[in-house]
Amino acid sequence: MEGLNYIAAAIAVFGSALAAAYGNGKVISKTIESITRQPELSSELKGTMFIGVGIIEAVPILGIVIALLLIFM
């Protein structure tokens, strides 16, 4: 049963990385779309985008924590 922990950890890391990549792509594409529609708001939109990307990047960190718990517990 020890091998199943490694598989579960790999799935946790893969899933969280995939979700973060999708989320970042969505946030950045919508920000670029918004900037093309309203260029005067570009500085506000970029700031909001960086905050959103930072929050989304917490997902893979949590995935790594879960993977480490699965391996070492």
C-alpha positions, 0 to 999 in steps of 0.5 A, spaced: 500 500 500 506 504 500 506 505 492 499 508 492 501 514 497 506 516 491 501 515 486 496 519 490 501 525 491 503 525 484 495 526 482 495 531 487 501 535 484 499 534 477 492 536 479 494 542 482 499 544 477 494 543 472 488 547 475 493 553 476 495 553 469 488 554 467 487 559 472 493 563 470 491 563 463 484 565 464 486 571 468 491 573 464 487 572 457 481 576 460 486 582 463 489 582 456 482 583 453 480 588 458 486 592 457 484 592 449 477 594 450 479 600 456 486 602 455 486 607 460 485 602 466 491 598 464 495 600 470 489 598 475 487 592 471 495 589 471 495 590 479 488 586 480 491 581 475 497 580 479 493 579 485 489 574 482 495 570 479 498 570 486 492 567 489 492 562 484 499 560 485 497 558 492 493 552 489 500 548 487 503 550 494 497 547 497 498 541 492 505 540 494 503 540 502 498 535 501 503 531 497 508 531 502 503 529 507 501 523 503 508 521 502 511 522 509 505 521 514 
